[in-house]
Amino acid sequence: MKVKIYAILFREDDPAKNTTLKMIRAGLALRASRYTLRLPLLILNPYSSEYIGPWHRNIAEKYGLLVVDASWRRLDPSKFRGLRGVHVKLPPLIPGNPINYGKTCILSSIEAVAASLFILGFKNEYEKLLGLYKWMRTFNDLNIKLLESYSKTRTPGELVEIIKTFWEVENPCYVFKENT
């Protein structure tokens, strides 16, 4: 992989269904601890105010990408405190995983990492992750047009305009979270 993927595991989900553990076992991600990470990583954080975009590619390439693996039911901003780096959230996408299928923005860790890689322009790495689960092809089918649009943006403002145009609201993820 051109980009190092780091993962902090909170072990709040069924280990047999944990997508991050599968990425680690496949050699596509590295287990990390919040206390040992010293690099200014690109951190996937759904509470961030900044969207990930192609302009973050250099950070991911140089330092890596971090996913915090926790249950959506127990997720809160404290799990991201003290993590050094650039905190970014994903633009809205539709999960293809069997647990949260169709629930806007409630992606599994592997879906979040894959989407990030696509948006950053790492298409080969994205394809490797698609091969880990059959349902990742469903994720791809549901989101490929959005991912292509997001990956072609040049500015955060342009990305927000695409979100508004497609979703008809500026932040569909925020709206959904209030209803969960």
Backbone hydrogen bonds, N-H to C=O, Kabsch-Sander energy under -0.5 kcal/mol:
donor,donor_aa,acceptor,acceptor_aa,energy
6,Y,4,K,-0.6
6,Y,65,L,-3.4
7,A,30,L,-2.3
8,I,67,V,-2.1
9,L,7,A,-0.6
9,L,32,A,-0.5
10,F,8,I,-0.5
10,F,69,D,-2.4
17,K,14,D,-1.6
18,N,14,D,-0.5
18,N,15,P,-0.7
19,T,17,K,-0.5
22,K,18,N,-1.3
23,M,19,T,-1.8
24,I,20,T,-2.4
25,R,21,L,-2.9
26,A,22,K,-1.9
27,G,24,I,-1.6
28,L,23,M,-2.7
29,A,23,M,-0.9
30,L,5,I,-2.9
32,A,7,A,-3.1
36,T,33,S,-1.2
37,L,33,S,-1.4
41,L,39,L,-2.0
41,L,84,R,-1.0
42,L,64,G,-2.3
43,I,41,L,-0.7
43,I,86,V,-2.8
44,L,42,L,-0.5
44,L,66,L,-2.8
45,N,43,I,-0.7
45,N,88,V,-3.4
48,S,45,N,-2.1
52,I,89,K,-2.5
56,H,53,G,-2.5
57,R,54,P,-1.8
59,I,56,H,-0.5
60,A,56,H,-1.9
61,E,57,R,-2.8
62,K,58,N,-2.4
63,Y,59,I,-3.0
64,G,59,I,-1.0
64,G,60,A,-0.5
65,L,4,K,-2.7
66,L,42,L,-2.9
67,V,6,Y,-2.5
68,V,44,L,-0.5
69,D,8,I,-3.2
69,D,67,V,-0.7
70,A,68,V,-0.9
74,R,71,S,-0.9
75,L,71,S,-0.7
79,K,76,D,-1.8
80,F,77,P,-1.9
81,R,77,P,-0.6
81,R,78,S,-0.7
83,L,80,F,-1.5
84,R,82,G,-0.6
86,V,41,L,-2.6
87,H,85,G,-0.7
88,V,43,I,-3.0
89,K,50,E,-2.9
101,Y,97,N,-0.6
102,G,95,P,-2.2
103,K,100,N,-2.4
104,T,102,G,-1.1
105,C,93,L,-2.9
106,I,103,K,-2.3
107,L,105,C,-1.6
112,A,108,S,-2.3
113,V,109,S,-2.6
114,A,110,I,-2.6
115,A,111,E,-2.7
116,S,112,A,-2.1
117,L,113,V,-2.6
118,F,114,A,-2.3
119,I,115,A,-2.7
120,L,116,S,-2.4
121,G,117,L,-0.6
121,G,118,F,-1.2
122,F,117,L,-3.1
123,K,121,G,-1.1
126,Y,122,F,-1.8
127,E,123,K,-2.3
128,K,124,N,-1.7
129,L,125,E,-1.7
130,L,126,Y,-1.8
131,G,127,E,-1.1
132,L,129,L,-1.6
133,Y,130,L,-0.7
136,M,133,Y,-1.0
137,R,134,K,-1.6
138,T,134,K,-0.6
139,F,135,W,-2.0
140,N,136,M,-2.2
141,D,137,R,-2.8
142,L,138,T,-2.6
143,N,139,F,-1.5
144,I,140,N,-2.2
147,L,143,N,-3.2
148,E,144,I,-2.5
149,S,145,K,-2.2
150,Y,146,L,-3.2
151,S,147,L,-2.5
152,K,148,E,-0.8
152,K,149,S,-0.9
153,T,150,Y,-1.1
159,L,155,T,-1.8
160,V,156,P,-2.3
161,E,157,G,-1.9
162,I,158,E,-1.8
163,I,159,L,-2.2
164,K,160,V,-2.7
165,T,161,E,-2.4
166,F,162,I,-2.7
167,W,163,I,-2.8
168,E,164,K,-1.5
175,V,171,N,-1.5
176,F,172,P,-2.0
177,K,173,C,-2.4
178,E,174,Y,-1.5
179,N,175,V,-0.7
179,N,176,F,-1.3
180,T,177,K,-1.1
